[in-house]
């Protein structure tokens, strides 16, 4: 059985840079501060579908 993954997209440029395992118990979208190699800085990344 494989783990389902969701993408984290940069809130500035919109590119999907990170993938994390899906947690079915989480009700709100995940937001993390991560480094975006396209923007060249740390930005907020949000969970996408």
Z-matrix of the N, CA and C atoms (Angstrom, degrees):
N
C 1 1.465
C 2 1.528 1 108.96
N 3 1.304 2 116.46 1 128.26
C 4 1.463 3 120.04 2 179.83
C 5 1.528 4 110.67 3 -93.68
N 6 1.301 5 114.30 4 153.28
C 7 1.457 6 120.82 5 179.80
C 8 1.517 7 108.89 6 -84.41
N 9 1.330 8 116.93 7 131.14
C 10 1.455 9 121.49 8 176.97
C 11 1.524 10 108.69 9 -74.78
N 12 1.324 11 116.87 10 136.83
C 13 1.460 12 120.89 11 -178.13
C 14 1.521 13 110.39 12 -120.17
N 15 1.328 14 115.13 13 150.32
C 16 1.460 15 121.63 14 175.22
C 17 1.527 16 108.16 15 -118.92
N 18 1.309 17 116.25 16 152.15
C 19 1.461 18 121.68 17 -178.10
C 20 1.522 19 110.32 18 -92.44
N 21 1.334 20 115.30 19 148.83
C 22 1.462 21 121.93 20 171.97
C 23 1.522 22 106.97 21 -110.70
N 24 1.337 23 116.24 22 122.30
C 25 1.454 24 121.42 23 -177.24
C 26 1.529 25 109.70 24 -108.07
N 27 1.323 26 115.20 25 142.95
C 28 1.465 27 122.22 26 177.66
C 29 1.530 28 109.09 27 -65.80
N 30 1.321 29 117.38 28 134.59
C 31 1.464 30 120.73 29 -179.61
C 32 1.524 31 111.84 30 -77.62
N 33 1.347 32 118.61 31 -13.91
C 34 1.463 33 121.95 32 -179.69
C 35 1.529 34 110.60 33 -90.29
N 36 1.341 35 116.76 34 -57.58
C 37 1.466 36 119.61 35 -175.73
C 38 1.537 37 112.70 36 -98.81
N 39 1.335 38 118.13 37 -17.87
C 40 1.463 39 121.45 38 176.41
C 41 1.518 40 115.57 39 85.79
N 42 1.337 41 117.63 40 2.46
C 43 1.464 42 119.79 41 -179.55
C 44 1.521 43 110.96 42 -78.17
N 45 1.323 44 115.66 43 145.65
C 46 1.460 45 121.99 44 179.52
C 47 1.524 46 108.76 45 -90.23
N 48 1.336 47 116.61 46 107.02
C 49 1.457 48 121.79 47 -172.92
C 50 1.521 49 114.06 48 -105.27
N 51 1.329 50 118.14 49 -26.57
C 52 1.456 51 121.25 50 -173.62
C 53 1.523 52 110.15 51 -129.99
N 54 1.342 53 115.44 52 152.15
C 55 1.462 54 122.15 53 176.21
C 56 1.521 55 108.15 54 -129.67
N 57 1.339 56 116.23 55 131.34
C 58 1.460 57 121.80 56 -178.98
C 59 1.526 58 108.85 57 -127.78
N 60 1.343 59 117.79 58 154.13
C 61 1.465 60 120.05 59 177.91
C 62 1.524 61 111.22 60 -64.49
N 63 1.321 62 115.77 61 142.52
C 64 1.459 63 121.12 62 -179.90
C 65 1.521 64 109.81 63 -75.32
N 66 1.323 65 115.87 64 139.48
C 67 1.459 66 122.21 65 175.36
C 68 1.528 67 107.38 66 -116.53
N 69 1.339 68 118.70 67 108.32
C 70 1.469 69 120.41 68 -176.31
C 71 1.526 70 113.83 69 -66.82
N 72 1.323 71 117.67 70 -18.53
C 73 1.470 72 120.13 71 179.73
C 74 1.521 73 112.95 72 -82.53
N 75 1.322 74 117.59 73 -12.19
C 76 1.474 75 120.99 74 178.71
C 77 1.521 76 108.77 75 -78.69
N 78 1.316 77 117.16 76 125.49
C 79 1.460 78 121.50 77 -177.10
C 80 1.524 79 112.57 78 -94.87
N 81 1.323 80 117.79 79 -30.70
C 82 1.461 81 121.01 80 -179.91
C 83 1.521 82 110.01 81 -101.20
N 84 1.310 83 116.26 82 159.44
C 85 1.460 84 120.07 83 178.63
C 86 1.518 85 110.41 84 -70.85
N 87 1.312 86 114.91 85 139.13
C 88 1.455 87 122.17 86 -178.76
C 89 1.532 88 110.19 87 -74.63
N 90 1.338 89 117.01 88 135.23
C 91 1.467 90 121.47 89 174.19
C 92 1.521 91 108.18 90 -129.63
N 93 1.327 92 115.79 91 128.70
C 94 1.462 93 122.24 92 179.75
C 95 1.522 94 109.70 93 -134.93
N 96 1.323 95 115.62 94 150.99
C 97 1.457 96 120.34 95 173.01
C 98 1.520 97 107.88 96 -90.38
N 99 1.340 98 116.26 97 114.73
C 100 1.453 99 122.57 98 -177.06
C 101 1.520 100 109.08 99 -132.67
N 102 1.343 101 115.40 100 161.05
C 103 1.463 102 120.78 101 177.34
C 104 1.527 103 109.79 102 -79.49
N 105 1.326 104 116.83 103 130.17
C 106 1.461 105 122.73 104 176.05
C 107 1.522 106 107.96 105 -104.44
N 108 1.334 107 116.52 106 117.04
C 109 1.470 108 119.22 107 -177.75
C 110 1.518 109 112.27 108 -71.49
N 111 1.328 110 118.21 109 -17.92
C 112 1.460 111 121.64 110 179.12
C 113 1.537 112 111.17 111 -83.72
N 114 1.323 113 117.48 112 -37.12
C 115 1.471 114 121.62 113 176.88
C 116 1.534 115 111.07 114 -83.73
N 117 1.330 116 116.75 115 -26.44
C 118 1.460 117 121.35 116 -179.57
C 119 1.505 118 114.00 117 78.78
N 120 1.335 119 117.11 118 24.63
C 121 1.463 120 121.24 119 179.83
C 122 1.522 121 110.36 120 -157.33
N 123 1.318 122 116.14 121 172.52
C 124 1.456 123 121.70 122 177.67
C 125 1.528 124 108.16 123 -82.21
N 126 1.329 125 115.83 124 124.89
C 127 1.460 126 121.62 125 179.57
C 128 1.512 127 109.61 126 -132.90
N 129 1.318 128 115.93 127 169.13
C 130 1.458 129 120.79 128 176.91
C 131 1.526 130 109.31 129 -78.12
N 132 1.321 131 116.63 130 130.36
C 133 1.450 132 122.59 131 176.71
C 134 1.517 133 108.44 132 -113.83
N 135 1.326 134 116.32 133 132.40
C 136 1.456 135 121.65 134 -178.21
C 137 1.525 136 111.49 135 -115.24
N 138 1.318 137 114.72 136 149.53
C 139 1.464 138 121.01 137 178.35
C 140 1.526 139 110.04 138 -67.22
N 141 1.334 140 116.11 139 134.90
C 142 1.465 141 121.54 140 176.99
C 143 1.518 142 108.89 141 -117.93
N 144 1.298 143 115.84 142 168.80
C 145 1.465 144 120.77 143 179.75
C 146 1.492 145 111.59 144 -87.17
